[in-house]
Amino acid sequence: MTSNLLIREAQNSEYASVANLTMAAYRPLFAGINLPEDLGWYGAELRDVAGRAARSEIIVAITDEQIVGSLAYHDDYSEEVKSGDPQNCAGFRVLATDPQLQGRGIGEALTRWCIDRARSDGRAALLLNTTDYMKAAQRLYRRLGFEPYPEIGYEIGGSQPVEVLGFRLELGD
């Protein structure tokens, strides 16, 4: 799958497609808990691609002229963390892959793009947050060398608490 994959920054005209893809990828992750179909406030955040674009680069993976994956790349992830004080660290959020194409290397290709970008920009590490629900994502990150980084983890409270985990990949020589 990844041999004919193009990874590039999204165009504004593609934000609606990115929002739809993100919702399609994330909705099944929360099927077992009591959230509305649109995922409530979290769904609104996932659909707000323009809002993410104001703070990051929206990166897409394209094959056969279709967007099949996306993420938000942050050159300075310190602005995204709710705890900790990471210095000289890039990061990414909201990694999404077309549900029909998951497991074919698209998420890995996007993650590797971030690793290469952060390394070429001279960042000390690449950071990310994920939830305890996202087991496949956690397996990918660990396989690529990311290690738990609890300094940037937190919990989203409410009737269905969600543990948000932090991960860090050192990029030193």
Beta strands, then each sheet from edge to edge (+ up, - down):
strand 1: 6-9
strand 2: 57-63
strand 3: 66-74
strand 4: 89-97
strand 5: 125-131
strand 6: 147-148
strand 7: 154-156
strand 8: 162-170
sheet 1: 1+ 2- 3+ 4- 5- 8+ 6-
sheet 2: 1+ 2- 3+ 4- 5- 8+ 7-
end
